[in-house]
Amino acid sequence: MDIQTLRQSHPDHWMRAAAIRTLTLDAVAAANSGHSGMPMGMADVATVLFEKHLKFDPKAPRWADRDRFILSAGHGSMLIYALLYLTGYEDMTLAQIKNFRQWGAITAGHPEYGHVAGVETTTGPLGQGIANAVGFAIAEENLRARWGAKVQDHYTYVMAGDGCLMEGISQEAIGLAGKLALSRLIVMWDNNGITIDGKVSLSDVTDQKARFAASGWDVFECDGHDPVAIDAALSAAKASPRPAMISCKTHIALGHAAQDTSKGHGALTDAAQMAAAKEAYGWTSPAFEIPAKIKAEWEAFGSRGAHAHAAWATRMATLSPAKQAEFTRIFAAETPKKLAQAIRALKKTASETAPKLATRSASEKVLAVINPILPETMGGSADLTGSNNTKTADLGVFSADDRKGRYVYYGIREHGMAAAMNGMALHGGVRPYSGTFMCFTDYARPSMRLSALMQIPVVYVMTHDSIGLGEDGPTHQPVEHLAISRATPNTYVFRPADLVETAEAWEIAATAKTTPSVLALSRQNLPTVRHVHNNANLTAKGAYVLAEAEGKRQVILMATGSEVEIALKAREMLQAKGIGTRVVSMPCMELFAAQDEAYRRKVLPAGPVRVAIEAGVRMGWDRWLLGERGRDGKCDFVGMSSFGASAPMERLYKEFGITAEATVAKVEALL
């Protein structure tokens, strides 16, 4: 439909959609920065969605049974900001719209979770939103199966553009969603044929509709500017037994001189062109001003959700008090007190029996304790279940046939897996964890970064954490990945030395509310190093004195994970020579850095020489070697400065000099 036909055939709809378009033009012009074209092109689709389909309550933005709306094409952030303002979200004021992209405003360049009520996930890195949405839909299906439709019964709607669909993560996401038959997931594709460089045909020939169909989706299409066609497509998609994609044929920057061009993707700030566009819309109000009639119509769409919310609250009230309390607990991400008791019991048994096992196997033992206590956990693996040890007997398998299952077979999809876990955590009521090999944090990295940015407690179980995995060689041996993970703000990186430290690390990860965790776990068996039981969670301190020096303290050895054993052996050798040596286990640098100065000084006092031992690169260790009262010339590092090699683990440690003997030699050279 052309603009004149739309204005004449659907005048009320047209003006409501024009409110989104004009707010976008005004905000981007005021900021002299932003992306105008996508909100202008998808305004009609958004208007129909919010008017006729979306279940939401602006007065209760975190209502657990709301529909989720995800703007995967996050560069078009003014679309969602305009929608939130128009429908009456209290924090999205006109002042915030006027301060689009400015310091201190919640209207950031790309939508950020936690900053704005109504923004379900942080988008902008293309493909993330559509992949997060798969996790939202998994969570909804699982919770509906376990709690019943009167408690959880909603849809996840996604707006995605060509950029989202070109990014490789999108295929991981849609393949998984198709396999799982996530029928409450609906993707609205902004099919405008334009990217930043020009026409999509410059770089892509993919038949997206055929691609989705081949991946197990039902595919629909509509004129993305015809409200009747849009409504019909959304209704059909909601009735679909499989995930649904709607190809919405649109014009980027509709009605502007830049319509259907790559220029329409960016900031449209020319005053004369803006005036001409508004004239074409029939819009006569001043900048940022929405006529009272139109604003009232939008607010009526928002207030309608209060009835659905109240009906849900009535249904919730019919549950037993215990079930209501449990539902509140899981959505508040609280953990029961008996979890700490169970972890302490496991630690005590481990200290007494001193098993020798890989920390990946230790993790499985901890999960066998955690999962029955926390029914909200959902585990998984990127086709490495038997290697990651992430599946416990009680979980069952989440599938199209069993929605109550709590284990997801993600397939070889690290990026999609990590993004789906973000969506599950953001949905609420679910605590996701999943595994792959540590070196494949490279494949999951963009989503791991967003876990940290959004402050959500996703747990990444990363096994085969060093050259200790052996014969698979340097392609699979992570040497830089600990440093990369530690460089990420708001991330706990745990590298436990035995079952006791693994249990403590899991306790922290499973009770966290605002911080994701990376558990770096060994393939090879490791001895128990904590032989004396302590009720306190020493890993929560980040580092602690594992073995004290006998006699005058001259040396401090610091180590993590599998190298704690080496540090203890080196200590024995040094003590035999009369060199007093303290061993510090440092399972989590981030938590140690968060301790007060007095505690850090107690663990790392001035004076002794320091040597750190870790089968990875040195980056990140200099704070503890040179800083914190350390001295240049009185410290050294035993670890990797190159990639690994293919050979048995024992030979690799010897060849790369990660041994007790090499540690002793470096200590003696420093004394």
URMO-V963298 format. One record per residue. N is the residue number from 0. RES is the residue in three letters. SS is DSSP state (@ for helix, = for strand, . for the rest). PHI is phi in whole degrees, -180 to 180 (NA if undefined). OMEGA is omega in whole degrees, -180 to 180 (999 if undefined). Layout:
N,RES,SS,PHI,OMEGA / N,RES,SS,PHI,OMEGA
This chain:
0,MET,.,NA,174 / 1,ASP,.,-87,-173 / 2,ILE,@,-61,-178 / 3,GLN,@,-64,179 / 4,THR,@,-65,178 / 5,LEU,@,-62,-178 / 6,ARG,@,-62,-177 / 7,GLN,@,-80,-175 / 8,SER,@,-80,-175 / 9,HIS,.,-137,-172 / 10,PRO,@,-61,-179 / 11,ASP,@,-69,176 / 12,HIS,@,-58,-176 / 13,TRP,@,-58,-176 / 14,MET,@,-70,176 / 15,ARG,@,-65,177 / 16,ALA,@,-68,179 / 17,ALA,@,-63,177 / 18,ALA,@,-62,176 / 19,ILE,@,-64,-177 / 20,ARG,@,-64,-177 / 21,THR,@,-73,174 / 22,LEU,@,-61,178 / 23,THR,@,-63,180 / 24,LEU,@,-60,-178 / 25,ASP,@,-67,-177 / 26,ALA,@,-68,180 / 27,VAL,@,-66,178 / 28,ALA,@,-65,180 / 29,ALA,@,-64,180 / 30,ALA,@,-81,-172 / 31,ASN,.,55,-175 / 32,SER,.,-168,176 / 33,GLY,.,136,-177 / 34,HIS,.,-127,-174 / 35,SER,.,-88,-164 / 36,GLY,@,-63,-176 / 37,MET,@,-66,177 / 38,PRO,@,-60,179 / 39,MET,@,-68,-179 / 40,GLY,@,-77,-176 / 41,MET,@,-100,-178 / 42,ALA,@,-62,-179 / 43,ASP,@,-68,179 / 44,VAL,@,-62,-180 / 45,ALA,@,-62,-179 / 46,THR,@,-64,179 / 47,VAL,@,-65,180 / 48,LEU,@,-59,-176 / 49,PHE,@,-73,-179 / 50,GLU,@,-78,-167 / 51,LYS,@,-117,-170 / 52,HIS,@,-130,-171 / 53,LEU,.,-71,176 / 54,LYS,.,-98,-176 / 55,PHE,.,-155,-180 / 56,ASP,.,-137,-179 / 57,PRO,.,-58,180 / 58,LYS,.,-82,178 / 59,ALA,.,-140,-172 / 60,PRO,.,-62,-178 / 61,ARG,.,-104,177 / 62,TRP,.,-49,-168 / 63,ALA,.,-68,-177 / 64,ASP,.,-109,176 / 65,ARG,.,-71,165 / 66,ASP,.,-68,177 / 67,ARG,=,-103,176 / 68,PHE,=,-113,-175 / 69,ILE,=,-120,177 / 70,LEU,=,-92,-178 / 71,SER,.,-64,176 / 72,ALA,.,-78,-169 / 73,GLY,@,-65,177 / 74,HIS,@,-62,177 / 75,GLY,@,-86,-172 / 76,SER,@,-58,-180 / 77,MET,@,-63,176 / 78,LEU,@,-61,-177 / 79,ILE,@,-73,178 / 80,TYR,@,-64,179 / 81,ALA,@,-64,180 / 82,LEU,@,-61,-179 / 83,LEU,@,-67,178 / 84,TYR,@,-65,-175 / 85,LEU,@,-66,-176 / 86,THR,@,-87,170 / 87,GLY,.,102,172 / 88,TYR,.,-68,-169 / 89,GLU,.,-64,-176 / 90,ASP,.,-82,180 / 91,MET,.,-94,-178 / 92,THR,.,-88,176 / 93,LEU,@,-63,177 / 94,ALA,@,-63,178 / 95,GLN,@,-66,178 / 96,ILE,@,-61,-180 / 97,LYS,@,-66,-180 / 98,ASN,.,-101,178 / 99,PHE,.,-47,177 / 100,ARG,.,68,-179 / 101,GLN,.,-106,-179 / 102,TRP,.,-57,176 / 103,GLY,.,86,-180 / 104,ALA,.,-84,177 / 105,ILE,.,-82,-179 / 106,THR,.,-89,-179 / 107,ALA,.,-67,-179 / 108,GLY,.,-58,174 / 109,HIS,.,-127,-175 / 110,PRO,.,-61,-177 / 111,GLU,.,-122,177 / 112,TYR,.,-62,180 / 113,GLY,.,92,178 / 114,HIS,.,-93,-171 / 115,VAL,.,-132,173 / 116,ALA,.,-64,-178 / 117,GLY,.,101,173 / 118,VAL,.,-92,-172 / 119,GLU,.,-82,-179 / 120,THR,.,-158,178 / 121,THR,.,-78,179 / 122,THR,.,-127,-173 / 123,GLY,.,143,167 / 124,PRO,.,-62,-168 / 125,LEU,.,-64,-178 / 126,GLY,.,93,-177 / 127,GLN,@,-65,-176 / 128,GLY,@,-63,-180 / 129,ILE,@,-66,178 / 130,ALA,@,-75,173 / 131,ASN,@,-58,-176 / 132,ALA,@,-61,177 / 133,VAL,@,-62,176 / 134,GLY,@,-66,175 / 135,PHE,@,-57,-177 / 136,ALA,@,-69,175 / 137,ILE,@,-61,-180 / 138,ALA,@,-60,-179 / 139,GLU,@,-62,-180 / 140,GLU,@,-62,-178 / 141,ASN,@,-65,-179 / 142,LEU,@,-70,178 / 143,ARG,@,-65,179 / 144,ALA,@,-67,-175 / 145,ARG,@,-87,-175 / 146,TRP,@,-110,-180 / 147,GLY,.,97,-176 / 148,ALA,.,-66,180 / 149,LYS,.,-74,-180 / 150,VAL,.,-106,-180 / 151,GLN,.,-133,-177 / 152,ASP,.,-162,-175 / 153,HIS,.,-152,-178 / 154,TYR,.,-111,170 / 155,THR,=,-118,-180 / 156,TYR,=,-108,-177 / 157,VAL,=,-129,167 / 158,MET,=,-105,-178 / 159,ALA,=,-133,179 / 160,GLY,.,-112,-180 / 161,ASP,@,-60,179 / 162,GLY,@,-63,178 / 163,CYS,@,-61,-175 / 164,LEU,@,-81,176 / 165,MET,@,-78,179 / 166,GLU,.,-59,-174 / 167,GLY,.,-60,-179 / 168,ILE,@,-59,-177 / 169,SER,@,-63,180 / 170,GLN,@,-69,175 / 171,GLU,@,-58,-177 / 172,ALA,@,-70,-175 / 173,ILE,@,-73,176 / 174,GLY,@,-65,178 / 175,LEU,@,-67,-179 / 176,ALA,@,-63,179 / 177,GLY,@,-65,178 / 178,LYS,@,-61,-177 / 179,LEU,@,-85,178 / 180,ALA,.,53,-177 / 181,LEU,.,-79,-170 / 182,SER,.,-73,179 / 183,ARG,.,-94,-179 / 184,LEU,=,-106,-179 / 185,ILE,=,-129,179 / 186,VAL,=,-107,176 / 187,MET,=,-104,-177 / 188,TRP,=,-87,176 / 189,ASP,=,-77,-173 / 190,ASN,=,-88,-178 / 191,ASN,.,-108,174 / 192,GLY,.,73,-175 / 193,ILE,=,-130,169 / 194,THR,=,-124,-177 / 195,ILE,.,-61,-177 / 196,ASP,.,-75,-178 / 197,GLY,=,148,180 / 198,LYS,=,-69,178 / 199,VAL,@,-56,-178 / 200,SER,@,-64,174 / 201,LEU,@,-61,-170 / 202,SER,.,-133,-173 / 203,ASP,.,-150,175 / 204,VAL,.,-124,-174 / 205,THR,.,-64,170 / 206,ASP,.,-85,-172 / 207,GLN,@,-64,-180 / 208,LYS,@,-65,178 / 209,ALA,@,-67,179 / 210,ARG,@,-63,179 / 211,PHE,@,-64,180 / 212,ALA,@,-62,179 / 213,ALA,@,-67,-179 / 214,SER,.,-95,174 / 215,GLY,.,94,179 / 216,TRP,.,-102,166 / 217,ASP,=,-91,-172 / 218,VAL,=,-120,178 / 219,PHE,=,-128,176 / 220,GLU,=,-148,180 / 221,CYS,=,-159,167 / 222,ASP,=,-72,-175 / 223,GLY,.,-71,176 / 224,HIS,.,-118,-179 / 225,ASP,.,-99,-174 / 226,PRO,@,-62,179 / 227,VAL,@,-68,179 / 228,ALA,@,-67,179 / 229,ILE,@,-63,-180 / 230,ASP,@,-61,-179 / 231,ALA,@,-65,-180 / 232,ALA,@,-66,178 / 233,LEU,@,-65,179 / 234,SER,@,-64,179 / 235,ALA,@,-66,180 / 236,ALA,@,-64,179 / 237,LYS,@,-66,-179 / 238,ALA,@,-85,-176 / 239,SER,.,-69,177 / 240,PRO,.,-81,180 / 241,ARG,.,-127,174 / 242,PRO,.,-59,-173 / 243,ALA,=,-124,172 / 244,MET,=,-118,176 / 245,ILE,=,-111,174 / 246,SER,=,-82,-179 / 247,CYS,=,-98,-179 / 248,LYS,=,-75,-173 / 249,THR,.,-131,172 / 250,HIS,.,-112,176 / 251,ILE,.,-64,180 / 252,ALA,.,55,-176 / 253,LEU,.,-50,175 / 254,GLY,.,85,-179 / 255,HIS,.,-102,178 / 256,ALA,.,-59,-179 / 257,ALA,.,-90,-179 / 258,GLN,.,-54,176 / 259,ASP,.,64,176 / 260,THR,.,-127,179 / 261,SER,@,-64,177 / 262,LYS,@,-61,180 / 263,GLY,@,-65,179 / 264,HIS,@,-69,-170 / 265,GLY,.,-97,-175 / 266,ALA,.,-80,178 / 267,LEU,.,-99,-170 / 268,THR,.,-123,-179 / 269,ASP,.,-65,-173 / 270,ALA,@,-63,-178 / 271,ALA,@,-66,179 / 272,GLN,@,-67,176 / 273,MET,@,-62,180 / 274,ALA,@,-63,180 / 275,ALA,@,-66,179 / 276,ALA,@,-64,-180 / 277,LYS,@,-64,177 / 278,GLU,@,-64,178 / 279,ALA,@,-63,179 / 280,TYR,@,-74,-172 / 281,GLY,.,80,-175 / 282,TRP,.,-99,-176 / 283,THR,.,-116,-177 / 284,SER,.,-73,176 / 285,PRO,.,-65,-180 / 286,ALA,.,-55,177 / 287,PHE,.,67,-178 / 288,GLU,.,-103,178 / 289,ILE,.,-108,179 / 290,PRO,.,-54,-174 / 291,ALA,@,-57,-179 / 292,LYS,@,-62,-178 / 293,ILE,@,-69,179 / 294,LYS,@,-62,180 / 295,ALA,@,-65,178 / 296,GLU,@,-63,178 / 297,TRP,@,-64,-179 / 298,GLU,@,-64,177 / 299,ALA,@,-66,176 / 300,PHE,@,-63,180 / 301,GLY,@,-68,-177 / 302,SER,@,-70,179 / 303,ARG,@,-58,-178 / 304,GLY,@,-66,180 / 305,ALA,@,-61,-180 / 306,HIS,@,-69,178 / 307,ALA,@,-64,178 / 308,HIS,@,-64,-180 / 309,ALA,@,-64,179 / 310,ALA,@,-65,177 / 311,TRP,@,-63,180 / 312,ALA,@,-61,178 / 313,THR,@,-65,178 / 314,ARG,@,-65,179 / 315,MET,@,-60,-178 / 316,ALA,@,-67,178 / 317,THR,.,-82,177 / 318,LEU,.,-73,177 / 319,SER,.,-64,177 / 320,PRO,@,-55,-180 / 321,ALA,@,-66,179 / 322,LYS,@,-69,177 / 323,GLN,@,-62,180 / 324,ALA,@,-66,180 / 325,GLU,@,-67,178 / 326,PHE,@,-62,178 / 327,THR,@,-63,-179 / 328,ARG,@,-61,-175 / 329,ILE,@,-69,179 / 330,PHE,@,-78,174 / 331,ALA,.,-90,-179 / 332,ALA,.,59,175 / 333,GLU,.,-89,177 / 334,THR,.,-123,-179 / 335,PRO,.,-70,-178 / 336,LYS,.,-63,-177 / 337,LYS,@,-67,176 / 338,LEU,@,-64,180 / 339,ALA,@,-62,179 / 340,GLN,@,-63,-179 / 341,ALA,@,-68,178 / 342,ILE,@,-66,179 / 343,ARG,@,-62,180 / 344,ALA,@,-64,178 / 345,LEU,@,-65,178 / 346,LYS,@,-60,-178 / 347,LYS,@,-63,179 / 348,THR,@,-63,-179 / 349,ALA,@,-64,179 / 350,SER,@,-64,-178 / 351,GLU,@,-77,-176 / 352,THR,@,-93,176 / 353,ALA,.,48,180 / 354,PRO,.,-71,172 / 355,LYS,.,-110,-178 / 356,LEU,=,-154,177 / 357,ALA,.,-65,180 / 358,THR,@,-69,172 / 359,ARG,@,-66,176 / 360,SER,@,-73,175 / 361,ALA,@,-61,179 / 362,SER,@,-60,178 / 363,GLU,@,-62,178 / 364,LYS,@,-65,178 / 365,VAL,@,-68,179 / 366,LEU,@,-62,177 / 367,ALA,@,-64,175 / 368,VAL,@,-87,-174 / 369,ILE,@,-72,-169 / 370,ASN,@,-60,176 / 371,PRO,@,-68,-179 / 372,ILE,@,-82,-179 / 373,LEU,.,-113,-179 / 374,PRO,.,-67,179 / 375,GLU,.,-84,179 / 376,THR,=,-69,170 / 377,MET,=,-131,-177 / 378,GLY,=,-101,178 / 379,GLY,=,176,178 / 380,SER,=,-161,177 / 381,ALA,.,-88,178 / 382,ASP,.,66,-179 / 383,LEU,.,-134,-174 / 384,THR,@,-55,-178 / 385,GLY,@,-70,178 / 386,SER,@,-92,-179 / 387,ASN,@,-82,-179 / 388,ASN,.,58,-175 / 389,THR,.,-99,-177 / 390,LYS,.,-105,175 / 391,THR,.,-107,-169 / 392,ALA,.,-63,-173 / 393,ASP,.,-88,-168 / 394,LEU,.,-77,-169 / 395,GLY,.,72,-177 / 396,VAL,.,-116,176 / 397,PHE,.,-74,-178 / 398,SER,.,-155,176 / 399,ALA,.,-64,-179 / 400,ASP,.,-96,-178 / 401,ASP,.,-138,-178 / 402,ARG,.,-78,180 / 403,LYS,.,-83,180 / 404,GLY,.,-60,-174 / 405,ARG,.,-119,177 / 406,TYR,=,-125,-177 / 407,VAL,=,-110,170 / 408,TYR,=,-86,-174 / 409,TYR,.,-79,-173 / 410,GLY,.,73,-176 / 411,ILE,.,-81,-172 / 412,ARG,.,-144,-177 / 413,GLU,@,-58,-177 / 414,HIS,@,-66,179 / 415,GLY,@,-65,178 / 416,MET,@,-62,-178 / 417,ALA,@,-63,179 / 418,ALA,@,-67,177 / 419,ALA,@,-64,177 / 420,MET,@,-62,175 / 421,ASN,@,-58,179 / 422,GLY,@,-63,179 / 423,MET,@,-64,179 / 424,ALA,@,-65,-179 / 425,LEU,@,-69,178 / 426,HIS,@,-60,-178 / 427,GLY,.,95,179 / 428,GLY,.,84,-178 / 429,VAL,.,-135,172 / 430,ARG,=,-114,-175 / 431,PRO,=,-90,169 / 432,TYR,=,-144,177 / 433,SER,=,-158,-173 / 434,GLY,=,-129,167 / 435,THR,=,-159,175 / 436,PHE,=,-79,-177 / 437,MET,@,-57,-178 / 438,CYS,@,-67,-179 / 439,PHE,@,-89,164 / 440,THR,@,-58,175 / 441,ASP,@,-58,-179 / 442,TYR,@,-78,-178 / 443,ALA,@,-99,-168 / 444,ARG,@,-53,-178 / 445,PRO,@,-59,180 / 446,SER,@,-74,176 / 447,MET,@,-63,178 / 448,ARG,@,-62,-180 / 449,LEU,@,-71,173 / 450,SER,@,-57,-179 / 451,ALA,@,-69,-179 / 452,LEU,@,-64,-179 / 453,MET,@,-84,179 / 454,GLN,.,60,178 / 455,ILE,.,-122,-168 / 456,PRO,.,-87,175 / 457,VAL,.,-71,-179 / 458,VAL,=,-115,180 / 459,TYR,=,-106,-179 / 460,VAL,=,-93,-173 / 461,MET,=,-111,-176 / 462,THR,=,-96,-178 / 463,HIS,.,57,-162 / 464,ASP,.,-89,-176 / 465,SER,.,-164,174 / 466,ILE,@,-62,179 / 467,GLY,@,-63,177 / 468,LEU,@,-74,168 / 469,GLY,.,85,-162 / 470,GLU,.,-66,179 / 471,ASP,.,-64,170 / 472,GLY,.,85,-170 / 473,PRO,.,-66,176 / 474,THR,.,-64,-176 / 475,HIS,.,-113,-178 / 476,GLN,.,-95,-178 / 477,PRO,.,-79,176 / 478,VAL,.,-110,-178 / 479,GLU,.,-102,-168 / 480,HIS,@,-76,173 / 481,LEU,@,-63,-180 / 482,ALA,@,-63,179 / 483,ILE,@,-63,-180 / 484,SER,@,-65,180 / 485,ARG,@,-69,179 / 486,ALA,.,-75,-178 / 487,THR,.,-83,178 / 488,PRO,.,-60,175 / 489,ASN,.,53,176 / 490,THR,=,-138,171 / 491,TYR,=,-90,175 / 492,VAL,=,-113,-178 / 493,PHE,=,-103,172 / 494,ARG,.,-130,-174 / 495,PRO,.,-76,-175 / 496,ALA,.,-95,-177 / 497,ASP,.,-160,-179 / 498,LEU,@,-63,-179 / 499,VAL,@,-64,179 / 500,GLU,@,-66,178 / 501,THR,@,-64,178 / 502,ALA,@,-63,179 / 503,GLU,@,-66,179 / 504,ALA,@,-63,179 / 505,TRP,@,-65,178 / 506,GLU,@,-61,179 / 507,ILE,@,-67,-178 / 508,ALA,@,-63,-175 / 509,ALA,@,-79,179 / 510,THR,@,-111,-180 / 511,ALA,.,-66,178 / 512,LYS,.,-116,-172 / 513,THR,.,-130,-176 / 514,THR,.,-136,173 / 515,PRO,=,-75,-178 / 516,SER,=,-127,171 / 517,VAL,=,-114,176 / 518,LEU,=,-103,180 / 519,ALA,=,-92,-168 / 520,LEU,=,-123,-174 / 521,SER,.,-83,169 / 522,ARG,.,-83,-174 / 523,GLN,.,-84,179 / 524,ASN,.,-69,180 / 525,LEU,=,-129,178 / 526,PRO,.,-77,172 / 527,THR,.,-69,179 / 528,VAL,.,-109,178 / 529,ARG,.,-103,-176 / 530,HIS,.,-93,179 / 531,VAL,.,-108,-177 / 532,HIS,.,-67,176 / 533,ASN,.,-136,179 / 534,ASN,.,-61,-178 / 535,ALA,.,-69,175 / 536,ASN,.,-87,-177 / 537,LEU,@,-71,177 / 538,THR,@,-63,178 / 539,ALA,@,-64,175 / 540,LYS,@,-83,180 / 541,GLY,.,87,177 / 542,ALA,.,-152,-179 / 543,TYR,=,-158,179 / 544,VAL,=,-78,180 / 545,LEU,=,-87,179 / 546,ALA,=,-140,-176 / 547,GLU,.,-90,177 / 548,ALA,.,-68,172 / 549,GLU,.,-102,-173 / 550,GLY,.,84,-179 / 551,LYS,.,-64,-179 / 552,ARG,=,-79,-180 / 553,GLN,=,-113,-172 / 554,VAL,=,-138,169 / 555,ILE,=,-122,174 / 556,LEU,=,-102,178 / 557,MET,=,-114,-179 / 558,ALA,=,-155,175 / 559,THR,.,-132,170 / 560,GLY,.,51,-175 / 561,SER,.,-66,-179 / 562,GLU,@,-89,173 / 563,VAL,@,-63,176 / 564,GLU,@,-58,179 / 565,ILE,@,-65,179 / 566,ALA,@,-62,180 / 567,LEU,@,-66,177 / 568,LYS,@,-67,178 / 569,ALA,@,-64,178 / 570,ARG,@,-60,179 / 571,GLU,@,-57,-179 / 572,MET,@,-67,180 / 573,LEU,@,-70,178 / 574,GLN,@,-62,178 / 575,ALA,@,-63,178 / 576,LYS,.,-94,180 / 577,GLY,.,82,-179 / 578,ILE,.,-103,-178 / 579,GLY,=,-65,-172 / 580,THR,=,-133,174 / 581,ARG,=,-98,173 / 582,VAL,=,-111,177 / 583,VAL,=,-111,171 / 584,SER,=,-87,-176 / 585,MET,.,-126,-175 / 586,PRO,.,-69,-179 / 587,CYS,.,-151,-179 / 588,MET,@,-61,-176 / 589,GLU,@,-64,179 / 590,LEU,@,-72,177 / 591,PHE,@,-67,178 / 592,ALA,@,-62,-179 / 593,ALA,.,-82,179 / 594,GLN,.,-74,-180 / 595,ASP,.,-74,-176 / 596,GLU,@,-58,-177 / 597,ALA,@,-63,-180 / 598,TYR,@,-69,-179 / 599,ARG,@,-62,178 / 600,ARG,@,-67,179 / 601,LYS,@,-65,-179 / 602,VAL,@,-78,-178 / 603,LEU,.,-123,179 / 604,PRO,.,-73,176 / 605,ALA,.,-71,173 / 606,GLY,.,119,-176 / 607,PRO,.,-66,171 / 608,VAL,=,-71,-176 / 609,ARG,=,-128,173 / 610,VAL,=,-133,176 / 611,ALA,=,-102,-178 / 612,ILE,=,-129,177 / 613,GLU,.,-159,-178 / 614,ALA,.,-81,177 / 615,GLY,.,-152,-180 / 616,VAL,.,-76,-174 / 617,ARG,.,-73,-173 / 618,MET,.,-51,-178 / 619,GLY,.,104,-177 / 620,TRP,.,-85,-174 / 621,ASP,@,-66,176 / 622,ARG,@,-60,-176 / 623,TRP,@,-90,178 / 624,LEU,@,-90,-176 / 625,LEU,.,-99,178 / 626,GLY,.,-90,177 / 627,GLU,.,51,177 / 628,ARG,.,75,175 / 629,GLY,.,-79,-176 / 630,ARG,.,-136,173 / 631,ASP,.,-63,-177 / 632,GLY,.,88,178 / 633,LYS,.,-124,180 / 634,CYS,=,-149,177 / 635,ASP,=,-159,-176 / 636,PHE,=,-133,174 / 637,VAL,=,-111,-177 / 638,GLY,.,-179,-175 / 639,MET,.,-107,171 / 640,SER,.,-128,180 / 641,SER,.,-148,171 / 642,PHE,.,-75,-177 / 643,GLY,.,-84,-178 / 644,ALA,.,-155,-180 / 645,SER,.,-96,-180 / 646,ALA,.,-174,174 / 647,PRO,.,-59,-175 / 648,MET,@,-54,-176 / 649,GLU,@,-61,179 / 650,ARG,@,-67,-179 / 651,LEU,@,-63,180 / 652,TYR,@,-61,179 / 653,LYS,@,-68,-176 / 654,GLU,@,-66,-179 / 655,PHE,.,-92,173 / 656,GLY,.,71,178 / 657,ILE,.,-104,-175 / 658,THR,.,-140,176 / 659,ALA,@,-63,-179 / 660,GLU,@,-64,178 / 661,ALA,@,-65,178 / 662,THR,@,-65,179 / 663,VAL,@,-60,-180 / 664,ALA,@,-61,180 / 665,LYS,@,-69,177 / 666,VAL,@,-62,-177 / 667,GLU,@,-64,178 / 668,ALA,@,-69,-179 / 669,LEU,@,-88,-175 / 670,LEU,.,-76,999
